[in-house]
Amino acid sequence: MSLIVDIRKDFGKFRLRAAFEAQNGITGLLGASGCGKSVTLKCIAGIQRPDAGTILLDGRPLFDSQRHIDLPPQKRRVGYLFQNYALFPNMTVQQNIAAGVRERRGRDETVAGLVRSFHLEGTEHKYPRQLSGGQQQRTALARILASRPEVLLLDEPFSALDSYLKWQVELELSDLLARFPGPVLFVTHDRDEVHRNCKNVCVLDHGKSQPLQSVHQLFQSPATLSACLLSGCKNISRARSLGDGRLEALDWGAVLRCAAPLPRELSHVGVRAHSLRPAEGPGENRLLCRVERVVEEVFSTVVMLSTPGGRQGFSQLRVEWPKAEWAALEQPEQLWLELPPEALLPLSEH
């Protein structure tokens, strides 16, 4: 089964342009707050109407502006898990799940089966305020699945949870979603959630979607500046191509050889903090840097280094090393730093 989305919607200064295809399994929609992730889900669910475009679920049009098709939410077979779960506060767990069952015949058996499947035994007569965060989420998912949706939409499912509870709930949700037979869209701004839960990912940047890619590709070789930033890269410089696999990192004041092919519209270069290595002395892809600040994390050491700078002058690199590796350097005031060619990430603006 596939979900194909190609829609446009204008909100004055903000314009949404989302186009992607999600197959069975979990596809992430990754982007910063306000980039259009939730609006995209609401358009798929039928809560908001796109200005133009199409939304197809396994070939069935949910929305088609040219053919004047706009199915109401109840006919789309789309399950939407809201950020706050949207449970009915005056209904018990049992009643909340029953509200999602479409047919009266066999309703009690359906609810009982979902209670067992979602490990909610003993909570049937409790109200949402009496449940833990994980129990609330499982109840909301059970209610959604009671309506037999063909696609699931998850809008920041862990945003309302503290870190300890979030980890528990995420493991539970991962097990439940593994049994869902259709496409799942997982909206988040958290790269780690995408890495742990998703197979493919679509990056949304200021309302515009980028080509669907594997999660592995996003972290190993992001193609655009926004994708690189969202993947957690801390070191990025403006860059220009010099030809023959070489580029000038304008903000670091360095000419570097890059192992990856340089895009025609090269605009930046990135390198991850853990990929930088101390070096013995000058050489290819090496910079003499001054230590500006050392920050001790729980299990590693973060070192801020000033680079020779470029056309805009002074710029810094962030390095993250194991504590023992930094200690072995005996707190130098300056050091040679190697930027391995295979670790460089050549990027285009869009």
Secondary structure, DSSP 8 states (H G I E B T S, - for coil): -EEEEEEEEEETTEEEEEEEEEESEEEEEE--TTSSHHHHHHHHHTSS--SEEEEEETTEEEEETTTTEE--GGGTTEEEE-TTTT--TTS-HHHHHHTT-S-STTHHHHHHHHHHHTT-TT-TT--GGGS-HHHHHHHHHHHHHHT--SEEEEESTTTTS-HHHHHHHHHHHHHHHTT--SEEEEEES-HHHHHHH-SEEEEEETTEE---EEHHHHHH---BHHHHHHTT--EEEEEEEEETTEEEETTTTEEEE-SS---TTEEEEEE-GGG-EEESSS-TTEEEEEEEEEEE-SSEEEEEEE---BTTB--EEEEEEEHHHHHTTT--SEEEEE--GGG-EEEE--
